[in-house]
């Protein structure tokens, strides 16, 4: 294993650097319905406004995983331009291969029609291990989601593996 590789060092410098993103779209009922259909969830809470009105939620809400598919691509190496990302991996002479190694979700309150989702993301840990195919770098990112009133909605801790 190549301890302390330049890629690892560059990534470690980014730990705790925070990036904030406010979505340009307001969540609307059609988005919620389409997302629920796409994931095969037929719960009427996500499809039927009349049914949802008489539930504890008082109206339609999005399926719990809606947060984590909403602009998830913005949370990998938060706040970096594509040029900055390329400089991290310049020594490789190629784009690295990435694998998702797991997620840990905490859902605090549901997304509702009319919400505008804001997220704050940051790297929380970077470490390396030797795998059967060579050096692996593990990147742990955390994204926190809020609505337009600043209410916490959810947290996602995402682990990605970079195959060098």
Steps between C-alpha positions, in 0.01 A plus 500: 500500500619849421454680833421869484440517126463848347131429433442409864688809620305731270169352612594524868556874454131529407363347821243732661488735197128567466297561189145632496248452223143628473294323238361720229166313495218496749382147577157447348244220517583373152866453596397302808259281301758433225770415754268259684405334171865475397591311817184286484345638820120495476433647846204741450675750728720580199229486230160591642451849645157418648635193679808691622289787645345270763834352614725630778695687228196706393598479134728336246862440590787353301633147555782497758781446248396801290768714672785273413432480129441873476818645353716235668770563239569835667624331818805320363803715581284789614559846361772411251499598137567232240847652448576468873378139495727424205801641687439262790532203265763649265763238597274219380492626138135384489170536678483270802236231526247557777278262692234577756584308817198590709268761642366584840175699490332694777159638411379779728189628319348437158530709187169665410368669187623860502829420672821634358781267598832641618792271573832546672763239435855433608764230508524355849768233454744364241708186548667231294510122499662240283251291302545193283514723194731762651482817701156625605415839643181531704329839503228572756268790415214638707212696355245676720169602345277793601182661371447866418416573866837359612337192657721192498359233268761224482865399510685261270843358572631360174810281460665487159798289397754633253680222314849620414 
